[in-house]
Amino acid sequence: MTASVQTHSSVEDEKIMKDTDSTFIIGTDPSYKHEVVWRNAIGFLILHLLALWGTIIMFTGGVHLKTFIWTWIMLYLTSEGVTIGAHRFYTHRCFKGSPLLRAILIFLQTGAGQNSMFIWCRDHRLHHRYSDTDADPHNAKRGFFFCHIGWLMTKKHPYVIELGKKIDMSDLQADWMVMFQKKYYYYLYFLIAIFLPVWPAVQYFGEPWWKALLVVYFARYALQLNGTWLVNSAAHLYGTRPYDKNLQPVESWFVSCISLGEGWHNYHHAFPWDYKAAELSTHFNASAQIIEFFEKIGLAYDLKTASPDMVKNRIKRTGDGSHINLGNDEARAAVKAVGPLHPLNPTYTATYKDPVATLKLQGLPLYHEKDIFDLNSNNVTVTRNFGAI
């Protein structure tokens, strides 16, 4: 689960990082201990206690049916602000969108309350560039709790801070809507994430303000956060790797169901520019189908996707053998099926060992394989302990 790497504490290592020496290797240092930020830890504890209270009220008939339905509508819409907006559109540039669509996505992402679009995308680009190493904000090599929520309760690893400054964010810096939201985020957050969802429940559905706040804000917010966090945790730990066995992320139908299509994560990390974030858009992937709808009505265009041949070649070259069509019986037999089955992802618990990731400073692709190396040349610059990609 851990890699043998140069530790962050060495002065020489820091100099190498600053000089961006191509020989510097980043992995997971098992001796490094993250320092707890108690203000954040206590804040998340209070949030989840209030959310639990609100969830109990919601599911025991403590609110009107209209409030119940409204809460889930808001949960769904703001989640798409993250999945379609922050993730597939702004982080990976999987498609292009009209100004109206961009405004809608930023509005909904603000309602999700997962920090500004700029910061969300910076952290996620860093996560992809240095996935599952100490430069990854939510490094899955440090265990389920850390990559699920613990990373938000501790001080950032020095690599996260240093390399986060080197992530190219010029496209978002040139987007006035993104920068407007970043500048006024906390004001917009209070208005869009708290006031606008809670006010209708009080004004039109007859709920007391405290009950509306507990259900429509706290319960919705915590449920949404944990749904998103499962992509960082469960979808990096419990599943199969049919597209690239050398990547930590896995395929998980369960997480895909919870996160509107984000759980086909081995595919997504293999082809991060694909708007589907999955090989198919028809299995637990509502976000891909909505993007396709936006394309039909003219709000989205230039949808990017990996060609069937590219996917097929990747499966044959680096897959773990569990793919439904191109896998093999031996690899499938090595997988222990736990829980309900799904034809594309029959398990979310694999018996084989997780890969050990060590990366050079160039990291992994954010948009397309060719933004790091040319598959047709011998100049391959991204290497890990298992060799060149």
Buried (B, 14 or more C-beta within 10 A) or exposed (E): BEBEBBEBEEEEBBEBBEEEEEEBBBBBBBEBEBEEBEEBBEEBEEBBEBBBBBBEBBEEEBBBEBBBEBBEEBBBBBBBBBBBBBBBBBBBBBBBBBEEBBEBBBBBBBBBBBBBBBBBBBBBBBBBBBBBBBBBBBBBBBEBEBBBBBBBBBEBBBBBEBBBEBBEBEEBEEBEBBBEBBEEBEEBBEEBBBEBBBEBBBEEBEBEEEBBBBBBBBBBBBBBBBBBBBBBBBBBBBBBBBBBBBBBBBBBBBBBBBBBBBBBBBBBBBBBBBBBBBBEBEBBBBBBBBBBEBBEEEBBEEBBBBEEEBBBEBBEEBBBBBBEEBBEEEBBEBBEEEEEEBEBBBBBBBEBEBBBBBBBBBBBBBBBBEEBBEEEEEEEBBBBBEEEB
